[in-house]
Amino acid sequence: MTVDQAAPDTQDVFDALDSLGRWRLRPGVSETVLHNGVHLRGWITSLTLEGGDGLPVLWGRLAEALAADEERSAAARAELVRAAPAGSSLRGALLTLIGQLLDHDLLVERSGGEAGGGAGPWLGAMADRPAAAGAALARSQARVLGAHPDSPLTRTAARALNRAGLRAEAVEAADLPVGQLLLVASGHDGSPGGGQGREAEERAVAVGVRAGLGFATPVGSVAQARADAEALAGRLHRQRTDRPAPEHPALPVLLASSAAQRLVCAVAGVRDPSAEAGDARLLPGLPTVLIAEQEPSGGLRGEYRSWPGPALVDADRVRPRADVRTLSEALARIPVLTDRWAGVLDEPDPGVLPQLPAALVRCAVAGGDLVSGGARADLARLEAVCRAAELRLGGNESGPVVVGAGLEHARGRALRRAVDREAAEGMDAVSDDGRNPVPWSPETARHPQAAHWWSVLVGRLGVDAEVSVDRLGTGGGADVFGARVVRRQHRTAVGAPPELLGSAVEATVDGAVAFAALSAVVRVQAAADAPYARQLVTPSGAAAMLARSAELAPWEDSGWTTAWLAEAAGREPGLQEALTGLTGRSPQPWEPSPGADADVHALWSALRQCGFTVLSAGADAPNAHTGPGPRSAPGPASHLGPGTRPTPMEGPR
């Protein structure tokens, strides 16, 4: 930043330098003088000011005016006002410096006073109003509830709260499991501007330690903290498979003190410690849980993780739904759903699976492994998560469900699934005279993606295949085409049903062929490289709405995956309207019945909190009419999706 060329007419929004008396430098800010500037370091921010040779001198004068000593700083401010009259370049430089300090939270209001107690210096370094935060702590009291009030875990938590200025006492709670604590704060509202005599609701944090693994829940009501603790304890116990060495003595101290800090911050009106981590993996809008574990090497590791807990007790946990709208948003939520400790699904991982010509990933599901493929690994990961969630949700409920990253993605998957099944049944049942075939050949293909994936299938992989395309109907200003890729029958196999390698339903002939051929490539690769897989998921154009880019690079033509998906995304709304008319179905939001397994409710809740959508695959559209193409089959569709086997995959044929 250059300050010696600041505009002379810079306006001071705080009444010129006279308002400088409102502010002082935060306690704990350190400085390093440079030859042409100064480097400042605060609690979690830093700032480097660079300019001319006189900038270090100018900073020294400003630092005196911002000193904590009121008498000393008042004299320095008066001298600055005299030396920097309105409109001067010196005044502009000073205002620029002050603005940067405010932007980086390195100043605090003097009117806030000093915070007393053991947390005084800490609150001064980070609270907006240190005195108000300290007063809120002084007006409150805390209880540390545990099965054994004299345990080291309980004593550590109570000692940490007392040192921070929040009076705490240990209380026996026989209903809490051994190794768990509940830290509860109560008292008068200490938030800035809150009434001094108004009772604030109790806030609580739960702590749990067991077998070298533990947690500290987000701050919430007592009921919310208990529910979070119960869910976390169950998940951590199920996920812990190794046998750690004797518990590290510092693990209970780490968790108890971290929980105390979270509670102190909540009472004082200071942001939660997880917000200071600067971890881009944490999902905005979701609470965080601290997971600490003892590593096999004997060390400790603690991380804040996004927590889509199954029990939403507090009002601030029940937030308005925000659908995923882009692929980057969906990919940011997958690690939350598949987190090792706090998640609800297994994480899709390429491992040793090939990534060319198509990308393959695998994850664990009930009964074995699931393999998903796509043009790119990120698209394959998304499809794997959606299908794994469907298998879990549909395993205990009547009728299939469809999961998508947002409403449009889920609808696209559900409608393709329905019409693909009906089209497949129709193609097998009717004669050639009753079909509406559309000719396609690689020599006349007008889209590079269709030609590419067909050449990969028959050329690179050496599959003797043939493709058939049918116009399934028209509606909503869009055509609907279904493509099926089968292994070519030979004389020795006359009369045997053709082996379906891939199918697709899209808005153009080339689009349907491209996705059907890509699905066939994925199936052939999976049969060769993942014969152990019990479930196979192949791609469709439903993810195009998520994957399209706001702006394509100049060289990205339709031969690039990004541009190809952008083209498909432009046709998706019309295609979904046409598919609704053809199938007579309009997938509706789905939720588990009250009697469903707890794991099903937990997964459904986590999906919704992460912006995913769960739809019922068999819902009829209101006032639906059947247009040209296959008729709507009675009852819910049971096909697993385009190119997906309806029965477990047994291996290559």
C-alpha positions in Angstrom: 0.0 0.0 0.0 1.3 3.5 -0.9 0.3 6.3 1.5 2.6 9.1 0.6 0.5 9.8 -2.6 -2.9 9.8 -0.9 -5.4 12.2 -2.4 -5.4 15.5 -0.5 -9.2 15.7 -0.6 -9.7 12.4 1.3 -12.7 12.8 3.6 -12.5 11.5 7.2 -15.8 9.7 8.0 -15.0 10.0 11.7 -14.9 13.8 11.9 -11.3 14.2 10.7 -8.6 13.5 13.2 -10.7 14.7 16.1 -12.6 11.3 16.1 -9.3 9.5 16.6 -9.9 9.8 20.3 -12.6 7.1 19.9 -9.9 4.5 19.1 -6.8 2.9 20.5 -4.5 0.2 19.2 -5.6 -3.3 20.3 -3.7 -4.9 23.1 -1.2 -7.4 21.8 -0.6 -5.8 18.5 3.1 -6.0 17.7 5.0 -4.1 15.1 8.1 -4.5 12.9 9.5 -1.3 11.4 10.7 -1.6 7.8 12.9 0.8 5.9 9.9 2.2 4.1 7.0 1.1 6.3 5.8 -1.1 9.1 4.4 -4.6 9.5 1.7 -5.1 12.2 0.5 -8.3 13.7 -2.8 -8.7 15.6 -4.7 -11.7 17.1 -5.5 -13.3 13.7 -4.8 -10.5 11.2 -1.6 -8.8 9.9 -1.0 -5.7 7.8 2.0 -4.4 5.9 2.1 -0.6 5.3 4.6 0.5 2.7 5.4 3.9 1.3 8.1 6.5 1.4 11.0 6.8 3.8 8.9 9.0 6.1 6.2 6.3 6.6 8.0 4.8 9.7 8.1 8.2 11.3 4.5 8.9 10.5 3.5 5.6 12.0 5.4 6.4 15.2 3.4 9.6 15.5 0.1 7.8 14.9 1.0 5.0 17.3 1.5 7.6 20.1 -2.0 9.0 19.3 -3.4 5.5 19.6 -1.7 4.5 22.8 -3.7 3.2 25.7 -2.5 6.0 28.0 -5.2 8.6 27.6 -3.1 11.6 28.7 -0.2 10.6 26.4 -2.4 9.9 23.4 -4.4 13.1 23.8 -1.3 15.2 23.5 -0.2 13.2 20.5 -3.6 13.6 18.8 -3.6 17.4 19.3 -0.1 17.6 17.8 -1.3 15.6 14.7 -4.3 17.8 14.2 -2.1 20.9 14.2 0.4 19.3 11.8 -2.1 17.9 9.4 -4.7 20.6 8.5 -7.8 19.6 6.4 -6.9 19.1 2.7 -3.2 18.5 3.3 -1.5 15.4 1.8 -0.3 14.5 5.4 -3.9 14.4 6.5 -4.8 12.2 3.6 -1.9 9.8 4.4 -3.0 9.6 8.1 -6.6 8.9 7.1 -5.4 6.1 4.8 -3.4 4.6 7.6 -6.4 4.8 10.0 -8.7 3.2 7.5 -6.4 0.3 7.0 -6.1 -0.3 10.7 -9.9 -0.3 11.0 -10.3 -2.6 8.1 -7.9 -5.1 9.6 -9.6 -4.9 13.1 -6.4 -3.6 14.7 -8.3 -0.8 16.6 -10.7 -1.0 19.5 -13.0 1.7 20.9 -11.8 3.4 24.0 -15.4 3.7 25.3 -15.5 0.0 25.7 -13.1 0.3 28.6 -10.8 -2.4 29.8 -11.9 -6.0 30.4 -11.0 -7.3 33.9 -10.5 -10.8 35.2 -8.2 -13.5 33.9 -9.5 -13.1 30.3 -9.0 -9.4 30.2 -5.9 -9.3 27.9 -7.4 -11.9 25.7 -10.7 -10.1 25.3 -8.9 -6.9 24.7 -7.1 -8.5 21.8 -10.1 -9.9 20.1 -13.5 -8.6 21.4 -15.3 -5.6 19.8 -16.1 -4.2 23.2 -13.7 -5.8 25.8 -15.3 -4.3 28.8 -18.9 -5.4 27.9 -17.6 -8.9 27.1 -15.8 -9.1 30.5 -18.9 -7.8 32.3 -21.0 -10.5 30.6 -18.6 -13.1 32.0 -18.7 -11.6 35.4 -22.6 -11.7 35.5 -22.8 -15.3 34.5 -22.0 -18.6 36.2 -21.4 -22.1 34.9 -21.9 -25.7 35.9 -19.7 -28.6 34.8 -22.0 -31.7 34.9 -20.4 -35.1 34.9 -20.8 -38.6 36.3 -17.7 -38.0 38.5 -17.3 -34.4 39.7 -13.8 -35.1 40.9 -12.5 -36.6 37.6 -9.5 -34.9 35.9 -11.7 -34.1 32.9 -14.2 -32.3 35.1 -11.6 -30.4 37.1 -9.8 -29.3 33.9 -13.0 -27.8 32.5 -14.0 -26.0 35.7 -10.5 -24.6 36.1 -10.5 -23.3 32.5 -13.8 -21.6 33.0 -12.8 -20.0 36.3 -9.5 -18.7 34.9 -11.5 -17.0 32.1 -13.7 -15.2 34.6 -16.8 -17.4 34.3 -17.5 -18.8 37.8 -17.9 -22.6 37.6 -18.7 -25.4 39.9 -18.7 -29.2 39.4 -22.1 -30.9 39.7 -22.8 -34.6 39.7 -25.0 -35.8 36.8 -25.6 -39.6 37.0 -27.4 -39.6 33.6 -24.3 -38.7 31.7 -22.0 -41.5 30.5 -18.5 -41.9 31.9 -16.1 -39.8 29.9 -18.7 -37.1 29.0 -19.3 -33.6 30.4 -21.9 -31.0 29.9 -20.7 -27.4 30.4 -23.7 -25.1 31.0 -23.6 -21.3 31.4 -26.5 -19.2 32.7 -27.0 -15.7 33.9 -28.0 -12.3 32.6 -27.7 -11.4 28.9 -24.2 -9.9 28.3 -24.5 -9.2 24.6 -23.7 -5.6 23.6 -26.8 -3.6 24.0 -28.6 -6.2 26.0 -30.6 -5.4 29.1 -28.6 -5.8 32.3 -31.5 -7.5 34.1 -32.8 -9.7 31.3 -32.3 -13.4 31.9 -30.5 -15.2 29.1 -31.2 -18.8 28.1 -28.7 -21.4 29.2 -26.0 -22.2 26.7 -24.1 -25.5 26.8 -21.2 -27.4 25.3 -20.8 -31.2 25.6 -17.4 -33.0 25.8 -16.7 -36.6 25.3 -13.5 -38.7 25.5 -13.2 -42.4 24.9 -10.4 -44.7 23.7 -8.1 -42.0 22.5 -10.8 -40.1 20.6 -13.1 -37.3 21.7 -15.2 -34.3 20.7 -16.4 -30.9 21.8 -19.9 -30.0 20.4 -21.0 -26.6 19.1 -22.6 -24.2 21.6 -26.3 -24.6 21.9 -29.1 -25.2 24.3 -28.8 -28.0 26.9 -31.1 -30.2 24.8 -29.1 -29.5 21.6 -25.8 -30.2 23.2 -27.0 -33.5 24.7 -28.4 -34.5 21.3 -25.1 -33.6 19.5 -23.1 -35.5 22.1 -25.2 -38.6 21.8 -25.0 -38.6 18.0 -21.3 -37.9 18.0 -20.4 -40.6 20.6 -22.3 -43.1 18.5 -20.6 -42.2 15.2 -17.1 -42.1 16.7 -17.6 -45.4 18.4 -18.7 -47.1 15.2 -15.8 -45.5 13.2 -13.0 -46.3 15.6 -11.5 -49.6 14.3 -8.0 -49.4 15.6 -6.7 -50.0 19.1 -4.8 -46.9 20.2 -2.1 -47.0 22.8 -2.9 -46.0 26.4 -4.8 -42.7 26.3 -2.6 -39.6 26.0 -2.9 -37.6 29.3 -3.2 -34.3 27.3 -6.2 -35.4 25.3 -8.8 -34.7 28.1 -7.1 -31.4 28.8 -7.2 -30.4 25.1 -10.9 -31.2 24.8 -12.1 -29.8 28.2 -10.2 -26.5 27.7 -11.4 -26.2 24.1 -15.0 -26.7 25.2 -14.5 -24.1 27.9 -13.2 -21.6 25.4 -16.2 -22.2 23.1 -18.6 -21.5 26.0 -16.7 -18.5 27.2 -16.8 -17.0 23.7 -20.5 -17.5 23.5 -21.2 -15.8 26.8 -18.8 -12.9 26.0 -20.3 -12.4 22.6 -17.0 -13.2 20.9 -17.0 -15.3 17.7 -16.5 -19.0 18.1 -12.9 -20.3 17.9 -13.7 -22.4 14.8 -14.2 -19.1 12.9 -10.6 -18.2 13.6 -9.3 -21.3 12.0 -9.6 -19.9 8.5 -10.3 -23.4 7.2 -11.9 -23.3 3.8 -13.2 -26.8 4.3 -15.7 -25.7 6.9 -19.1 -25.2 5.3 -20.6 -21.7 5.9 -23.9 -21.9 7.8 -23.2 -25.2 9.5 -22.0 -25.6 13.1 -18.7 -27.1 13.7 -17.5 -29.8 16.1 -14.0 -30.3 17.4 -12.7 -33.8 16.9 -9.5 -34.7 18.6 -7.7 -38.0 18.3 -4.6 -39.8 19.5 -2.5 -40.7 16.5 -0.7 -44.1 16.3 2.6 -42.2 16.7 1.4 -41.0 20.1 0.8 -37.4 19.2 -2.6 -35.6 19.2 -4.5 -34.1 16.4 -7.5 -31.8 16.7 -9.6 -30.3 13.9 -12.9 -28.4 13.6 -15.3 -30.2 11.2 -18.6 -29.2 9.8 -21.4 -30.9 11.7 -24.7 -31.7 10.0 -26.1 -33.3 13.2 -29.2 -35.4 13.0 -31.1 -33.6 15.8 -32.1 -30.0 15.1 -33.4 -28.8 18.4 -32.5 -25.1 18.5 -34.1 -22.6 16.2 -30.9 -21.4 14.7 -30.1 -25.0 13.5 -33.3 -25.1 11.5 -32.3 -22.7 8.7 -34.1 -22.0 5.5 -33.1 -24.5 2.8 -30.4 -23.4 0.3 -30.1 -25.6 -2.7 -26.7 -26.4 -4.2 -26.5 -24.5 -7.5 -23.0 -25.1 -8.9 -20.7 -28.0 -9.1 -18.1 -26.3 -6.9 -20.7 -25.9 -4.2 -21.7 -29.6 -4.4 -18.0 -30.7 -4.3 -17.5 -28.5 -1.2 -20.3 -30.3 0.6 -19.2 -33.9 -0.3 -16.4 -33.8 2.3 -19.0 -32.8 4.9 -21.3 -35.7 4.0 -18.3 -38.2 3.8 -16.2 -36.9 6.7 -14.4 -39.8 8.4 -15.8 -39.0 11.9 -18.7 -36.6 11.5 -20.1 -37.7 8.1 -22.8 -40.1 7.1 -21.4 -41.7 3.9 -18.2 -43.3 2.8 -15.9 -40.9 0.7 -15.6 -41.7 -3.0 -12.0 -42.1 -3.9 -10.2 -43.0 -7.2 -7.6 -45.1 -5.4 -5.9 -47.3 -7.9 -8.8 -47.2 -10.4 -8.0 -45.8 -13.9 -8.8 -42.2 -14.8 -8.6 -42.6 -18.5 -10.4 -42.9 -20.9 -13.1 -42.4 -18.3 -12.6 -41.5 -14.6 -13.6 -44.1 -12.0 -14.1 -43.8 -8.2 -15.2 -46.2 -5.6 -16.9 -46.0 -2.2 -18.3 -48.5 0.3 -22.0 -49.2 0.5 -24.0 -51.9 2.3 -23.2 -55.2 0.8 -20.0 -54.2 -1.0 -18.3 -51.5 -3.1 -19.9 -49.0 -5.4 -18.1 -47.8 -8.5 -19.0 -44.7 -10.3 -17.6 -43.4 -13.6 -17.8 -40.2 -15.6 -16.0 -37.9 -18.0 -14.2 -36.4 -15.0 -13.4 -37.6 -11.5 -15.4 -34.7 -9.9 -18.5 -35.7 -11.8 -18.0 -39.3 -10.9 -17.6 -38.4 -7.2 -20.9 -36.5 -7.3 -22.8 -39.4 -8.8 -21.3 -41.8 -6.4 -22.4 -39.8 -3.4 -26.0 -39.4 -4.7 -26.3 -43.1 -5.5 -24.8 -44.2 -2.2 -27.3 -42.0 -0.4 -30.2 -43.4 -2.5 -29.2 -47.0 -1.5 -29.1 -46.1 2.1 -32.4 -44.2 2.1 -34.3 -46.7 -0.1 -33.2 -49.7 1.9 -35.7 -49.2 4.7 -38.6 -47.4 2.9 -41.1 -48.6 0.3 -40.5 -47.1 -3.1 -37.3 -45.7 -4.6 -35.9 -42.3 -3.9 -33.7 -40.0 -6.0 -31.0 -37.8 -4.5 -29.4 -34.8 -6.3 -27.2 -31.8 -5.6 -30.1 -29.4 -5.6 -33.6 -29.6 -7.0 -32.7 -29.4 -10.7 -30.1 -32.1 -10.5 -32.4 -34.4 -8.6 -35.3 -33.8 -11.0 -33.1 -34.5 -14.0 -31.9 -37.8 -12.5 -35.4 -38.8 -11.5 -37.1 -38.0 -14.8 -34.3 -39.7 -16.9 -34.6 -42.7 -14.7 -38.3 -43.0 -15.2 -38.3 -42.5 -19.0 -35.2 -44.6 -19.5 -36.9 -47.6 -17.9 -40.1 -47.1 -19.9 -38.2 -46.5 -23.1 -36.2 -49.7 -22.6 -39.3 -51.7 -21.9 -41.0 -50.2 -25.0 -38.0 -50.9 -27.2 -37.9 -54.5 -26.1 -41.6 -55.1 -26.4 -42.7 -53.4 -29.7 -41.8 -54.3 -33.2 -39.6 -52.2 -35.4 -42.8 -50.8 -37.1 -43.9 -49.4 -33.7 -40.7 -47.6 -33.0 -39.5 -44.2 -34.1 -35.9 -44.8 -34.9 -33.4 -42.1 -35.7 -30.3 -43.0 -37.8 -26.9 -42.3 -36.3 -23.4 -43.3 -37.4 -20.0 -42.2 -36.3 -19.2 -41.0 -39.9 -22.1 -38.6 -39.9 -21.9 -37.5 -36.2 -22.1 -33.8 -35.9 -20.9 -33.5 -32.3 -17.3 -34.3 -31.3 -18.3 -35.8 -28.0 -20.5 -38.4 -29.5 -17.8 -39.3 -32.0 -15.1 -39.3 -29.3 -16.8 -41.7 -26.8 -18.0 -44.0 -29.6 -14.4 -44.2 -30.9 -13.2 -44.9 -27.4 -15.7 -47.7 -27.0 -15.2 -49.5 -30.3 -11.6 -48.4 -31.1 -9.6 -48.0 -27.9 -11.5 -50.6 -25.9 -12.2 -52.9 -28.8 -15.9 -53.5 -28.0 -18.0 -54.8 -30.9 -21.0 -52.6 -30.2 -24.0 -51.1 -31.9 -26.2 -48.2 -31.0 -29.9 -47.6 -31.6 -31.6 -44.2 -31.2 -35.3 -43.5 -30.9 -37.2 -40.3 -30.8 -39.3 -40.7 -27.6 -41.4 -37.6 -28.0 -41.5 -33.8 -28.0 -42.7 -31.4 -25.3 -41.9 -28.1 -23.7 -40.1 -27.0 -26.9 -37.6 -29.9 -26.6 -37.2 -33.2 -28.3 -36.5 -36.3 -26.3 -34.2 -39.0 -27.7 -33.2 -42.3 -26.1 -30.0 -44.1 -27.1 -29.0 -47.7 -26.2 -25.6 -49.2 -26.7 -25.5 -53.0 -26.8 -22.9 -55.6 -27.6 -23.3 -56.8 -31.2 -24.9 -60.2 -31.4 -23.1 -62.9 -33.4 -24.5 -66.1 -35.0 -23.6 -68.2 -32.0 -25.7 -65.9 -29.8 -28.8 -65.7 -32.0 -31.9 -65.6 -29.8 -30.1 -64.5 -26.7 -31.1 -61.1 -25.3 -28.6 -58.3 -26.2 -26.2 -57.2 -23.5 -27.0 -53.6 -22.6 -23.8 -51.6 -22.1 -25.2 -48.1 -21.8 -28.3 -46.0 -22.2 -29.2 -42.4 -22.1 -32.1 -40.0 -22.5 -31.2 -36.5 -23.7 -32.5 -33.6 -25.8 -30.4 -34.3 -29.0 -29.4 -37.4 -30.9 -25.7 -36.8 -30.4 -26.2 -36.0 -26.8 -28.0 -39.3 -26.2 -25.4 -41.2 -28.1 -22.5 -39.5 -26.3 -23.8 -40.3 -22.8 -24.8 -43.8 -23.8 -21.4 -44.5 -25.2 -19.7 -42.9 -22.2 -21.8 -45.1 -19.9 -20.8 -48.1 -22.0 -17.1 -47.1 -21.6 -17.6 -46.8 -17.8 -19.2 -50.3 -17.7 -16.5 -51.9 -19.7 -13.7 -50.3 -17.6 -15.4 -51.2 -14.4 -15.8 -54.8 -15.5 -12.1 -55.0 -16.2 -10.7 -52.9 -13.4 -13.3 -53.3 -10.6 -14.8 -56.7 -10.9 -15.5 -56.7 -7.2 -18.0 -53.9 -7.4 -21.5 -54.7 -6.4 -23.0 -51.5 -7.7 -22.2 -49.5 -10.8 -23.2 -45.9 -11.5 -22.9 -44.5 -15.0 -23.2 -40.8 -16.0 -26.0 -38.8 -17.5 -26.6 -35.2 -18.5 -28.4 -34.3 -15.3 -25.3 -32.8 -13.8 -24.9 -30.4 -16.7 -26.8 -27.7 -14.8 -24.3 -27.8 -12.0 -21.1 -28.2 -14.1 -21.6 -25.4 -16.6 -19.1 -22.6 -16.3 -20.1 -19.0 -16.1 -17.5 -18.1 -18.8 -15.7 -20.5 -21.1 -12.1 -20.0 -22.2 -11.6 -18.9 -25.8 -10.3 -22.3 -26.8 -13.1 -24.4 -25.2 -15.2 -25.5 -28.0 -17.8 -28.3 -27.9 -15.0 -30.9 -27.9 -14.2 -29.8 -24.3 -16.2 -31.4 -21.5 -17.0 -28.0 -19.9 -18.4 -26.6 -23.2 -20.3 -29.8 -23.9 -22.0 -29.6 -20.5 -22.8 -25.9 -20.9 -24.6 -26.8 -24.2 -26.5 -29.6 -22.4 -27.4 -27.2 -19.5 -29.0 -24.8 -21.9 -31.4 -27.5 -23.0 -32.1 -29.0 -19.6 -35.1 -26.9 -18.6 -37.0 -27.8 -21.8 -35.9 -31.4 -21.6 -37.2 -31.8 -18.0 -40.6 -30.3 -19.0 -40.8 -32.7 -21.9 -39.8 -35.7 -19.7 -42.5 -34.7 -17.2 -45.1 -34.8 -20.0 -43.8 -38.1 -21.4 -43.7 -39.9 -18.0 -46.7 -38.3 -16.3 -44.5 -37.9 -13.2 -43.4 -34.9 -11.2 -41.0 -36.0 -8.5 -41.9 -34.5 -5.1 -39.9 -34.0 -1.9 -39.4 -37.1 0.1 -38.8 -37.7 3.8 -38.5 -40.8 5.8 -41.4 -42.1 7.8 -41.3 -41.6 11.6 -40.6 -45.3 12.1 -37.6 -45.4 9.8 -34.1 -46.3 11.1 -32.2 -43.5 12.9 -29.5 -43.7 10.3 -32.0 -43.0 7.5 -33.3 -39.9 9.4 -29.7 -38.8 10.0 -28.7 -39.1 6.4 -31.8 -37.3 5.1 -31.2 -34.5 7.6 -27.5 -34.2 6.6 -28.4 -34.1 2.9 -30.9 -31.3 3.4 -28.5 -29.3 5.6 -25.9 -29.5 2.8 -28.2 -28.3 0.1 -29.0 -31.7 -1.5 -32.5 -32.7 -2.5 -34.3 -36.0 -1.9 -37.2 -36.7 -4.2 -39.7 -39.6 -4.5 -39.1 -41.2 -7.9 -42.7 -42.4 -8.4 -44.8 -39.3 -7.8 -47.4 -38.6 -10.5 -47.6 -35.1 -11.9 -50.8 -33.2 -11.2 -53.0 -33.0 -14.4 -50.2 -34.9 -16.2 -50.8 -35.9 -19.8 -48.9 -38.4 -21.8 -47.4 -37.1 -24.9 -45.8 -39.0 -27.8 -43.5 -41.7 -26.7 -43.6 -44.4 -24.0 -46.6 -44.5 -21.7 -46.2 -44.0 -18.0 -45.9 -47.3 -16.2 -48.2 -47.9 -13.2 -46.6 -47.7 -9.8 -43.2 -46.3 -8.8 -40.3 -46.8 -11.2 -37.8 -49.3 -9.9 -35.0 -48.9 -12.5 -31.8 -47.8 -10.9 -31.0 -45.2 -13.5 -29.6 -44.9 -17.0 -26.9 -47.5 -17.4 -27.1 -48.8 -13.8 -27.8 -52.4 -13.1 -31.0 -53.1 -11.2 -29.3 -56.0 -9.5 -25.9 -56.1 -7.9 -23.0 -56.2 -10.3 -21.4 -59.7 -10.2 -18.4 -58.9 -12.4 -17.4 -59.0 -16.0 -19.1 -61.3 -18.4 
